[in-house]
C-alpha cells in the first residue's frame, strides 16, 4: 500500500508543480511571485527522493497553503479549469502523502519495539 501511496504522491506533486508553473506563466507574473509559487514545492524534492518521511510530513503542512490559495482562486474565478486541476492535485497530494507516511512508518517499525502500556 505504501508503494501505491508514494507513486500517487509523486504524480500529484508533479501535477501541482505543473499547475503552479502554468498559472504563473499564463498570468505573466514577475519572478518573485514565481519563487513563492514554485519554491516551496521544490524544497521538498531532495527529501522525497531520499524517502525522508519528515519531508513528506512537512509537504503535507505546506499543501495547506496551496489549498487556501486555490480555494480563494476558485471563489474568485469559479470556472477556472486550471484552479480546479490545482485543487484536485493538492487534495490528492495531501491525502496520499499523509497515508504514505502512516503506512511507511508502520512498515519501518520493528515488531519488538512497541512500548508497554504500563509505562515501563
C-alpha positions in Angstrom: 0.0 0.0 0.0 2.8 2.4 0.8 4.3 2.0 -2.7 1.0 3.0 -4.3 0.6 6.0 -1.9 4.2 7.1 -2.8 3.5 6.9 -6.5 0.3 8.8 -6.1 2.1 11.4 -4.1 4.7 11.9 -6.8 2.0 12.1 -9.5 0.0 14.7 -7.5 3.2 16.6 -6.8 4.1 16.8 -10.5 0.6 17.9 -11.4 0.5 20.6 -8.7 4.0 21.9 -9.6 3.0 21.9 -13.3 -0.2 23.7 -12.5 1.6 26.4 -10.5 4.2 26.9 -13.3 1.5 27.1 -16.0 -0.6 29.5 -13.8 2.4 31.8 -13.2 3.4 31.7 -16.9 -0.2 32.4 -18.1 -0.6 35.4 -15.8 2.9 36.7 -16.7 3.8 37.1 -13.1 7.1 38.6 -12.0 9.9 36.2 -11.0 9.4 37.0 -7.3 5.9 35.6 -7.4 7.2 32.6 -9.4 9.5 31.8 -6.4 6.7 32.0 -3.9 4.6 29.7 -6.1 7.2 27.1 -7.1 10.0 27.1 -4.5 8.0 25.6 -1.6 7.3 22.5 -3.6 10.9 22.2 -4.9 12.3 22.5 -1.4 11.0 19.0 -0.5 12.3 17.3 -3.7 15.7 16.2 -2.2 13.9 14.7 0.9 11.3 13.0 -1.2 14.0 11.5 -3.4 15.7 10.1 -0.2 12.4 8.8 1.1 12.6 11.0 4.2 9.3 10.8 6.0 9.8 14.2 7.6 9.9 15.7 4.2 6.5 14.2 3.4 5.1 15.4 6.7 6.3 19.0 6.0 5.0 18.7 2.5 1.5 18.0 3.9 1.8 21.1 6.0 2.8 23.3 3.0 -0.1 21.8 1.0 -2.4 23.7 3.3 -1.1 27.0 2.0 -1.7 25.9 -1.6 -5.2 24.7 -0.6 -6.1 28.1 0.9 -4.8 29.9 -2.2 -6.7 27.7 -4.6 -9.9 27.9 -2.6 -9.7 31.7 -2.8 -8.9 31.5 -6.5 -11.9 29.2 -7.1 -14.2 31.6 -5.3 -12.8 34.5 -7.4 -12.9 32.6 -10.7 -15.4 29.7 -10.4 -14.9 28.5 -14.0 -11.1 28.3 -13.9 -10.1 24.8 -15.1 -6.5 25.4 -14.0 -7.6 26.2 -10.5 -9.8 23.1 -10.4 -6.9 20.9 -11.5 -4.7 22.5 -8.8 -7.4 21.9 -6.2 -7.7 18.2 -7.1 -3.9 17.9 -7.2 -3.4 19.5 -3.8 -6.1 17.4 -2.1 -4.7 14.2 -3.6 -1.2 15.2 -2.7 -2.1 15.9 0.9 -4.1 12.7 1.3 -1.5 10.4 -0.5 1.5 11.9 1.4 -0.3 11.6 4.7 -1.2 8.0 4.1 2.3 7.2 2.8 3.9 8.5 5.9 1.5 6.4 8.1 1.9 3.2 6.1 5.6 3.6 5.6 6.2 4.3 9.3 4.3 1.1 10.1 6.5 -0.9 7.7 9.7 0.6 9.3 8.6 -0.1 12.8 10.3 -3.0 14.4 7.8 -5.5 15.9 9.6 -5.8 19.2 10.0 -2.0 19.6 6.5 -1.4 20.9 6.2 0.4 24.3 4.4 -1.2 27.1 1.1 0.3 28.2 2.1 0.1 31.9 4.7 2.9 31.4 7.8 0.8 31.8 
